[in-house]
Amino acid sequence: MNNELFLLANQKKSTNHVLHLILCFCTGGIWVIVWILVTNSNNRHNEAINKKMSRIVEGEVAGEMNTETQESIRDGDQYKNRVILMVIAVIILIIYLKSR
């Protein structure tokens, strides 16, 4: 089970606030929308990881092996795809607005 905890801990995401601040200045503040969306998405992702880690620890304390928890570890990329799509949409919007 310690391997599962290690895998989950490595799936946590952090927001690079310095990069988003620079992008905000470069886009005249429009990037703040993406920054907020990414931060919220990362926070939700990390909360889900923390819940999974808690279930593993509770299972270890109770002496149980939970196959559901093992399967849920593999579901780590669902938020990543949403963030990528949001970033692409905002970039397309910026390019469209600047071309007008």
GROMACS elastic network, one bead per residue, 0.5 to 0.9 nm:
[ bonds ]
;  ai    aj funct       b0    kb
    1     4     6  0.51629   500
    1     5     6  0.65136   500
    1     6     6  0.87434   500
    1    56     6  0.72486   500
    1    57     6  0.83861   500
    1    60     6  0.75837   500
    1    65     6  0.84364   500
    2     5     6  0.50581   500
    2     6     6  0.61892   500
    2     7     6  0.86376   500
    3     6     6  0.50122   500
    3     7     6  0.61561   500
    3     8     6  0.86069   500
    4     7     6  0.50408   500
    4     8     6  0.61343   500
    4     9     6  0.85041   500
    4    53     6  0.82718   500
    4    56     6  0.80564   500
    4    69     6  0.88224   500
    4    70     6  0.73530   500
    4    73     6  0.76538   500
    5     8     6  0.51333   500
    5     9     6  0.60252   500
    5    10     6  0.85841   500
    5    52     6  0.87714   500
    5    53     6  0.61012   500
    5    56     6  0.74646   500
    5    57     6  0.84452   500
    6     9     6  0.51194   500
    6    10     6  0.62543   500
    6    11     6  0.88061   500
    7    10     6  0.52304   500
    7    11     6  0.64892   500
    7    73     6  0.77534   500
    8    11     6  0.51101   500
    8    12     6  0.69779   500
    8    49     6  0.62965   500
    8    50     6  0.83003   500
    8    52     6  0.79167   500
    8    53     6  0.69654   500
    8    73     6  0.66565   500
    8    76     6  0.86172   500
    9    12     6  0.57293   500
    9    49     6  0.75312   500
    9    50     6  0.83619   500
    9    53     6  0.81078   500
   10    13     6  0.82582   500
   11    45     6  0.89227   500
   11    46     6  0.81889   500
   11    49     6  0.76535   500
   11    73     6  0.89594   500
   11    76     6  0.69668   500
   12    42     6  0.79673   500
   12    45     6  0.72480   500
   12    46     6  0.54258   500
   12    49     6  0.69335   500
   12    50     6  0.88477   500
   13    42     6  0.57119   500
   13    43     6  0.79436   500
   13    45     6  0.74236   500
   13    46     6  0.65968   500
   14    17     6  0.89537   500
   14    39     6  0.80318   500
   14    42     6  0.65287   500
   14    43     6  0.82353   500
   14    46     6  0.86744   500
   15    18     6  0.88456   500
   15    19     6  0.88429   500
   15    20     6  0.84328   500
   15    35     6  0.84552   500
   15    38     6  0.71872   500
   15    39     6  0.59755   500
   15    42     6  0.70235   500
   15    43     6  0.89857   500
   16    19     6  0.55491   500
   16    20     6  0.64899   500
   16    21     6  0.88042   500
   17    20     6  0.50599   500
   17    21     6  0.60286   500
   17    22     6  0.86248   500
   17    35     6  0.79558   500
   17    39     6  0.88534   500
   18    21     6  0.50867   500
   18    22     6  0.63001   500
   18    23     6  0.86727   500
   19    22     6  0.51822   500
   19    23     6  0.62262   500
   19    24     6  0.86067   500
   20    24     6  0.60579   500
   20    25     6  0.87296   500
   20    31     6  0.72413   500
   20    32     6  0.75104   500
   20    34     6  0.83718   500
   20    35     6  0.59763   500
   21    25     6  0.64646   500
   21    26     6  0.87615   500
   21    29     6  0.88330   500
   21    31     6  0.82999   500
   21    32     6  0.79456   500
   21    35     6  0.83033   500
   22    25     6  0.52207   500
   22    26     6  0.62921   500
   22    27     6  0.87405   500
   23    27     6  0.60762   500
   23    28     6  0.84204   500
   23    29     6  0.80200   500
   23    30     6  0.87039   500
   23    31     6  0.61430   500
   23    32     6  0.83648   500
   24    27     6  0.53027   500
   24    28     6  0.59677   500
   24    30     6  0.62697   500
   24    32     6  0.58677   500
   24    35     6  0.84131   500
   25    28     6  0.52508   500
   25    29     6  0.59157   500
   25    30     6  0.86351   500
   25    31     6  0.81874   500
   26    29     6  0.76249   500
   26    30     6  0.89335   500
   26    31     6  0.84129   500
   27    30     6  0.56361   500
   27    31     6  0.61426   500
   27    94     6  0.79770   500
   28    31     6  0.76437   500
   29    32     6  0.57530   500
   29    33     6  0.83884   500
   30    33     6  0.62814   500
   30    34     6  0.80091   500
   30    90     6  0.85979   500
   30    94     6  0.80634   500
   31    34     6  0.53007   500
   31    35     6  0.62330   500
   31    36     6  0.87709   500
   31    90     6  0.78363   500
   31    91     6  0.89350   500
   32    36     6  0.61312   500
   32    37     6  0.85684   500
   33    36     6  0.53195   500
   33    37     6  0.63021   500
   33    38     6  0.86752   500
   33    90     6  0.84469   500
   34    37     6  0.50286   500
   34    38     6  0.59917   500
   34    39     6  0.84361   500
   34    83     6  0.85444   500
   34    86     6  0.71241   500
   34    87     6  0.64320   500
   34    90     6  0.71689   500
   35    38     6  0.52494   500
   35    39     6  0.60951   500
   35    40     6  0.85895   500
   36    39     6  0.51636   500
   36    40     6  0.61168   500
   36    41     6  0.84965   500
   37    40     6  0.52283   500
   37    41     6  0.60475   500
   37    42     6  0.85611   500
   37    83     6  0.75863   500
   37    86     6  0.80395   500
   38    41     6  0.50486   500
   38    42     6  0.60415   500
   38    43     6  0.85010   500
   38    83     6  0.62164   500
   38    86     6  0.86089   500
   38    87     6  0.87214   500
   39    42     6  0.51801   500
   39    43     6  0.61310   500
   39    44     6  0.86607   500
   40    43     6  0.50875   500
   40    44     6  0.61899   500
   40    45     6  0.85490   500
   41    44     6  0.52014   500
   41    45     6  0.61199   500
   41    46     6  0.86185   500
   41    79     6  0.65846   500
   41    80     6  0.84321   500
   41    82     6  0.84839   500
   41    83     6  0.72980   500
   42    45     6  0.50014   500
   42    46     6  0.60839   500
   42    47     6  0.85502   500
   42    79     6  0.77987   500
   42    80     6  0.87176   500
   43    46     6  0.51334   500
   43    47     6  0.61428   500
   43    48     6  0.86700   500
   44    47     6  0.51016   500
   44    48     6  0.62969   500
   44    49     6  0.87079   500
   44    79     6  0.86577   500
   45    48     6  0.52111   500
   45    49     6  0.63330   500
   45    50     6  0.87500   500
   45    76     6  0.81239   500
   45    78     6  0.88664   500
   45    79     6  0.67951   500
   46    50     6  0.61330   500
   46    51     6  0.86476   500
   47    50     6  0.50343   500
   47    51     6  0.62902   500
   47    52     6  0.87275   500
   48    51     6  0.51190   500
   48    52     6  0.63169   500
   48    53     6  0.86745   500
   49    52     6  0.50833   500
   49    53     6  0.61550   500
   49    54     6  0.85875   500
   49    73     6  0.84063   500
   49    76     6  0.84568   500
   50    53     6  0.50341   500
   50    54     6  0.61325   500
   50    55     6  0.86752   500
   51    54     6  0.50457   500
   51    55     6  0.62882   500
   51    56     6  0.87528   500
   52    55     6  0.51118   500
   52    56     6  0.63466   500
   52    57     6  0.87644   500
   52    69     6  0.67036   500
   52    72     6  0.77252   500
   52    73     6  0.79227   500
   53    56     6  0.51086   500
   53    57     6  0.62746   500
   53    58     6  0.85914   500
   53    69     6  0.87052   500
   54    57     6  0.51339   500
   54    58     6  0.60460   500
   54    59     6  0.84705   500
   55    58     6  0.50431   500
   55    59     6  0.60225   500
   55    60     6  0.85729   500
   55    66     6  0.86627   500
   55    69     6  0.74170   500
   56    59     6  0.50331   500
   56    60     6  0.62002   500
   56    61     6  0.86745   500
   56    64     6  0.89746   500
   56    65     6  0.82799   500
   56    66     6  0.75643   500
   56    69     6  0.68921   500
   56    70     6  0.89414   500
   57    60     6  0.50341   500
   57    61     6  0.62215   500
   57    62     6  0.86199   500
   58    61     6  0.51111   500
   58    62     6  0.61957   500
   58    63     6  0.84768   500
   58    64     6  0.84944   500
   59    62     6  0.50670   500
   59    63     6  0.58932   500
   59    65     6  0.63088   500
   59    66     6  0.69128   500
   60    64     6  0.59344   500
   60    65     6  0.72428   500
   61    64     6  0.77467   500
   65    69     6  0.86440   500
   66    69     6  0.54933   500
   66    70     6  0.68418   500
   67    70     6  0.50079   500
   67    71     6  0.63283   500
   67    72     6  0.86569   500
   68    71     6  0.51646   500
   68    72     6  0.61796   500
   68    73     6  0.88528   500
   69    72     6  0.50365   500
   69    73     6  0.64869   500
   70    73     6  0.54698   500
   70    74     6  0.73983   500
   71    74     6  0.56102   500
   71    75     6  0.73363   500
   72    75     6  0.53004   500
   72    76     6  0.77182   500
   73    76     6  0.62570   500
   74    77     6  0.80176   500
   75    78     6  0.65078   500
   76    79     6  0.74988   500
   76    80     6  0.81093   500
   77    80     6  0.51624   500
   77    81     6  0.66943   500
   78    81     6  0.58987   500
   78    82     6  0.70598   500
   79    82     6  0.51944   500
   79    83     6  0.63403   500
   79    84     6  0.87487   500
   80    83     6  0.52948   500
   80    84     6  0.63168   500
   80    85     6  0.87790   500
   81    84     6  0.51740   500
   81    85     6  0.62792   500
   81    86     6  0.86966   500
   82    85     6  0.51936   500
   82    86     6  0.62157   500
   82    87     6  0.86975   500
   83    86     6  0.50595   500
   83    87     6  0.61698   500
   83    88     6  0.86124   500
   84    87     6  0.51824   500
   84    88     6  0.62217   500
   84    89     6  0.86329   500
   85    88     6  0.51306   500
   85    89     6  0.61273   500
   85    90     6  0.86763   500
   86    89     6  0.50771   500
   86    90     6  0.62285   500
   86    91     6  0.86297   500
   87    90     6  0.52118   500
   87    91     6  0.61778   500
   87    92     6  0.86250   500
   88    91     6  0.51221   500
   88    92     6  0.61618   500
   88    93     6  0.85619   500
   89    92     6  0.51635   500
   89    93     6  0.61380   500
   89    94     6  0.86786   500
   90    94     6  0.61391   500
   90    95     6  0.85982   500
   91    94     6  0.50964   500
   91    95     6  0.61970   500
   91    96     6  0.85416   500
   92    95     6  0.51321   500
   92    96     6  0.60803   500
   92    97     6  0.86052   500
   93    96     6  0.50530   500
   93    97     6  0.61162   500
   93    98     6  0.85779   500
   94    97     6  0.51516   500
   94    98     6  0.61029   500
   94    99     6  0.85618   500
   95    98     6  0.52249   500
   95    99     6  0.61758   500
   95   100     6  0.89318   500
   96    99     6  0.52546   500
   96   100     6  0.66663   500
   97   100     6  0.55203   500
